[in-house]
Amino acid sequence: MHEFSLMADLLRKIEQLAKDADADKVTAVKVRLGALSHITPDHFREHFEEAIAGTVAAGAALDVEQCDDEHDPNAQDILLESVDIVA
């Protein structure tokens, strides 16, 4: 259930960015997983693929960066680094 909430929040952000840019399609998404985010890149990728099905981000390439610094101020977060769109 935790992953569903994370993906729903991330997808809302992606869709809002696309809407704000009058974009028809999201082609790529880059995220950074904090060292204490409690999700592996593979697990994140699996849930991301499920979450974007049928959305403006369907088929988007995903770049996942894993941060290993437990002292980073964002160590518990999943950060949306960038979104590539096609208007």
Z-matrix of the N, CA and C atoms (Angstrom, degrees):
N
C 1 1.453
C 2 1.532 1 110.95
N 3 1.317 2 117.36 1 -36.25
C 4 1.456 3 121.68 2 179.47
C 5 1.523 4 110.65 3 -58.54
N 6 1.333 5 116.89 4 -42.81
C 7 1.455 6 121.22 5 -179.34
C 8 1.523 7 111.09 6 -64.74
N 9 1.340 8 116.80 7 -37.26
C 10 1.463 9 120.25 8 179.22
C 11 1.525 10 110.18 9 -60.95
N 12 1.314 11 116.55 10 -44.26
C 13 1.464 12 121.63 11 179.32
C 14 1.521 13 111.06 12 -63.23
N 15 1.335 14 116.85 13 -43.72
C 16 1.462 15 121.10 14 178.20
C 17 1.526 16 111.46 15 -60.70
N 18 1.321 17 116.03 16 -45.38
C 19 1.462 18 120.33 17 -178.04
C 20 1.523 19 111.10 18 -68.65
N 21 1.319 20 117.42 19 -39.07
C 22 1.464 21 120.50 20 179.30
C 23 1.522 22 110.33 21 -62.28
N 24 1.331 23 117.17 22 -42.44
C 25 1.454 24 121.19 23 178.88
C 26 1.524 25 110.99 24 -65.60
N 27 1.313 26 116.72 25 -44.69
C 28 1.462 27 121.29 26 178.79
C 29 1.529 28 110.99 27 -62.12
N 30 1.303 29 116.93 28 -43.86
C 31 1.457 30 120.91 29 -179.20
C 32 1.529 31 111.26 30 -65.35
N 33 1.325 32 117.45 31 -37.22
C 34 1.471 33 120.01 32 175.92
C 35 1.528 34 110.02 33 -60.19
N 36 1.314 35 117.25 34 -42.52
C 37 1.462 36 121.02 35 178.95
C 38 1.525 37 111.05 36 -63.90
N 39 1.320 38 116.41 37 -45.49
C 40 1.469 39 121.11 38 -179.65
C 41 1.523 40 110.50 39 -62.52
N 42 1.319 41 116.77 40 -46.54
C 43 1.460 42 120.51 41 -179.49
C 44 1.526 43 111.35 42 -64.39
N 45 1.327 44 117.87 43 -36.76
C 46 1.467 45 120.58 44 178.71
C 47 1.527 46 110.66 45 -67.06
N 48 1.331 47 116.98 46 -41.20
C 49 1.458 48 120.09 47 177.12
C 50 1.529 49 110.84 48 -61.81
N 51 1.316 50 116.50 49 -42.28
C 52 1.466 51 120.68 50 178.50
C 53 1.529 52 110.44 51 -64.25
N 54 1.314 53 116.66 52 -43.50
C 55 1.472 54 121.07 53 179.68
C 56 1.523 55 110.46 54 -62.97
N 57 1.326 56 117.09 55 -45.64
C 58 1.464 57 121.45 56 -179.70
C 59 1.523 58 112.11 57 -60.16
N 60 1.327 59 116.57 58 -29.96
C 61 1.466 60 121.67 59 -179.54
C 62 1.528 61 112.40 60 -95.19
N 63 1.347 62 117.29 61 5.57
C 64 1.467 63 121.51 62 -175.17
C 65 1.518 64 111.37 63 52.60
N 66 1.321 65 116.06 64 40.50
C 67 1.461 66 121.78 65 -176.81
C 68 1.520 67 111.17 66 -88.17
N 69 1.314 68 115.19 67 144.36
C 70 1.455 69 121.77 68 176.91
C 71 1.518 70 112.09 69 -90.07
N 72 1.330 71 115.86 70 -22.27
C 73 1.455 72 119.39 71 -171.00
C 74 1.524 73 110.78 72 -154.27
N 75 1.321 74 115.58 73 139.07
C 76 1.458 75 122.21 74 170.01
C 77 1.523 76 106.50 75 -99.03
N 78 1.326 77 117.03 76 124.37
C 79 1.465 78 120.34 77 -175.60
C 80 1.522 79 113.58 78 -101.77
N 81 1.333 80 117.07 79 -22.91
C 82 1.459 81 120.00 80 -179.25
C 83 1.524 82 110.32 81 -155.34
N 84 1.327 83 114.33 82 146.98
C 85 1.460 84 121.55 83 178.85
C 86 1.525 85 107.12 84 -135.08
N 87 1.343 86 115.76 85 135.36
C 88 1.456 87 120.70 86 175.55
C 89 1.521 88 108.42 87 -120.45
N 90 1.329 89 116.12 88 129.78
C 91 1.460 90 121.56 89 178.14
C 92 1.526 91 109.70 90 -127.95
N 93 1.328 92 114.89 91 156.49
C 94 1.461 93 120.76 92 174.50
C 95 1.515 94 107.81 93 -122.55
N 96 1.329 95 115.68 94 124.11
C 97 1.456 96 122.16 95 179.17
C 98 1.517 97 108.67 96 -93.96
N 99 1.314 98 116.53 97 123.78
C 100 1.456 99 120.88 98 177.46
C 101 1.520 100 110.71 99 -68.08
N 102 1.315 101 116.08 100 155.57
C 103 1.463 102 121.87 101 -178.17
C 104 1.523 103 112.33 102 -60.21
N 105 1.318 104 116.93 103 -26.55
C 106 1.462 105 121.03 104 -179.01
C 107 1.531 106 112.28 105 -110.37
N 108 1.319 107 117.58 106 22.22
C 109 1.466 108 121.57 107 -178.29
C 110 1.528 109 112.69 108 -77.78
N 111 1.323 110 116.96 109 -11.10
C 112 1.467 111 123.05 110 175.50
C 113 1.520 112 113.90 111 61.94
N 114 1.329 113 116.24 112 34.71
C 115 1.459 114 120.27 113 173.95
C 116 1.525 115 107.77 114 -146.71
N 117 1.309 116 116.12 115 135.92
C 118 1.464 117 120.28 116 179.35
C 119 1.529 118 109.54 117 -84.97
N 120 1.314 119 117.32 118 158.51
C 121 1.457 120 119.06 119 176.93
C 122 1.531 121 112.78 120 -56.63
N 123 1.328 122 118.14 121 -40.72
C 124 1.466 123 120.51 122 179.63
C 125 1.526 124 111.89 123 -65.03
N 126 1.314 125 116.13 124 -42.53
C 127 1.464 126 120.75 125 178.92
C 128 1.536 127 109.63 126 -65.72
N 129 1.316 128 116.60 127 -41.88
C 130 1.462 129 120.55 128 177.67
C 131 1.525 130 110.06 129 -60.42
N 132 1.330 131 116.07 130 -47.18
C 133 1.466 132 121.35 131 -178.42
C 134 1.541 133 110.93 132 -58.30
N 135 1.321 134 116.51 133 -43.13
C 136 1.464 135 121.23 134 179.05
C 137 1.530 136 111.37 135 -59.76
N 138 1.315 137 117.04 136 -47.69
C 139 1.462 138 120.50 137 -179.32
C 140 1.526 139 111.85 138 -70.72
N 141 1.320 140 116.83 139 -33.46
C 142 1.461 141 120.93 140 177.92
C 143 1.524 142 110.26 141 -62.96
N 144 1.327 143 117.27 142 -46.81
C 145 1.466 144 121.46 143 -179.83
C 146 1.530 145 111.21 144 -58.27
N 147 1.319 146 117.16 145 -40.59
C 148 1.465 147 121.22 146 177.79
C 149 1.523 148 110.75 147 -66.46
N 150 1.330 149 116.85 148 -42.07
C 151 1.464 150 121.54 149 -174.92
C 152 1.526 151 113.04 150 -68.57
N 153 1.332 152 118.32 151 -33.24
C 154 1.467 153 119.85 152 -174.61
C 155 1.529 154 113.52 153 -87.66
N 156 1.307 155 117.84 154 -8.86
C 157 1.465 156 120.37 155 179.83
C 158 1.526 157 109.79 156 -55.52
N 159 1.332 158 116.16 157 127.69
C 160 1.456 159 121.56 158 177.31
C 161 1.524 160 114.71 159 76.89
N 162 1.327 161 117.65 160 12.49
C 163 1.461 162 120.50 161 179.51
C 164 1.520 163 109.79 162 -113.40
N 165 1.322 164 116.26 163 178.66
C 166 1.462 165 122.11 164 177.39
C 167 1.532 166 111.13 165 -62.43
N 168 1.329 167 116.35 166 -18.28
C 169 1.466 168 120.85 167 -179.53
C 170 1.528 169 113.19 168 -98.92
N 171 1.310 170 117.99 169 5.10
C 172 1.464 171 120.78 170 -179.47
C 173 1.520 172 110.43 171 -55.72
N 174 1.320 173 116.05 172 128.74
C 175 1.458 174 121.49 173 179.35
C 176 1.518 175 114.97 174 82.72
N 177 1.318 176 117.56 175 0.80
C 178 1.465 177 120.23 176 -178.96
C 179 1.526 178 110.82 177 -65.21
N 180 1.313 179 115.41 178 142.04
C 181 1.463 180 121.05 179 174.40
C 182 1.523 181 107.96 180 -70.42
N 183 1.327 182 115.52 181 143.46
C 184 1.457 183 120.69 182 -179.00
C 185 1.516 184 110.13 183 -120.39
N 186 1.323 185 115.57 184 126.46
C 187 1.460 186 122.32 185 175.38
C 188 1.529 187 106.48 186 -113.41
N 189 1.328 188 116.88 187 117.61
C 190 1.458 189 121.96 188 -177.99
C 191 1.523 190 108.91 189 -113.92
N 192 1.315 191 115.63 190 122.54
C 193 1.459 192 121.72 191 176.61
C 194 1.522 193 107.82 192 -108.34
N 195 1.318 194 116.74 193 128.72
C 196 1.472 195 122.13 194 178.96
C 197 1.519 196 108.42 195 -100.30
N 198 1.324 197 116.88 196 121.95
C 199 1.463 198 121.69 197 176.51
C 200 1.528 199 107.97 198 -92.62
N 201 1.309 200 117.65 199 133.36
C 202 1.465 201 121.89 200 -178.05
C 203 1.529 202 113.89 201 -101.73
N 204 1.324 203 117.08 202 -1.17
C 205 1.461 204 121.61 203 -176.65
C 206 1.528 205 110.70 204 -84.49
N 207 1.325 206 115.93 205 104.19
C 208 1.465 207 120.65 206 -179.03
C 209 1.523 208 112.37 207 -69.71
N 210 1.323 209 118.03 208 -13.19
C 211 1.461 210 122.10 209 -179.93
C 212 1.525 211 112.59 210 -97.08
N 213 1.313 212 116.50 211 -2.29
C 214 1.460 213 120.84 212 176.76
C 215 1.534 214 108.39 213 -61.60
N 216 1.333 215 118.82 214 139.23
C 217 1.465 216 120.65 215 -179.66
C 218 1.532 217 113.47 216 -59.79
N 219 1.337 218 117.21 217 -21.34
C 220 1.462 219 121.65 218 179.42
C 221 1.525 220 112.35 219 -105.74
N 222 1.311 221 117.45 220 24.01
C 223 1.460 222 121.90 221 -174.19
C 224 1.527 223 113.20 222 -60.83
N 225 1.318 224 118.42 223 -25.74
C 226 1.461 225 120.87 224 -179.10
C 227 1.525 226 112.83 225 -95.09
N 228 1.306 227 116.78 226 -0.77
C 229 1.458 228 121.30 227 -170.84
C 230 1.525 229 114.17 228 -102.58
N 231 1.317 230 113.57 229 161.54
C 232 1.449 231 122.64 230 166.98
C 233 1.517 232 104.83 231 -114.43
N 234 1.315 233 115.74 232 113.66
C 235 1.460 234 120.86 233 -173.60
C 236 1.518 235 111.38 234 -103.98
N 237 1.308 236 115.71 235 132.93
C 238 1.454 237 122.02 236 173.42
C 239 1.520 238 106.79 237 -82.58
N 240 1.325 239 116.15 238 109.32
C 241 1.457 240 121.81 239 -175.73
C 242 1.523 241 112.00 240 -83.73
N 243 1.339 242 116.74 241 -45.02
C 244 1.454 243 119.77 242 -179.20
C 245 1.527 244 111.20 243 -160.11
N 246 1.329 245 114.50 244 158.34
C 247 1.463 246 123.08 245 177.68
C 248 1.515 247 107.10 246 -137.34
N 249 1.326 248 117.20 247 124.86
C 250 1.454 249 121.80 248 175.12
C 251 1.525 250 108.04 249 -98.25
N 252 1.339 251 115.68 250 132.96
C 253 1.461 252 119.93 251 -175.26
C 254 1.523 253 111.59 252 -130.47
N 255 1.330 254 115.23 253 161.08
C 256 1.450 255 122.83 254 174.74
C 257 1.525 256 106.23 255 -122.97
N 258 1.319 257 115.25 256 122.09
C 259 1.475 258 119.88 257 -178.96
C 260 1.512 259 110.77 258 -83.81
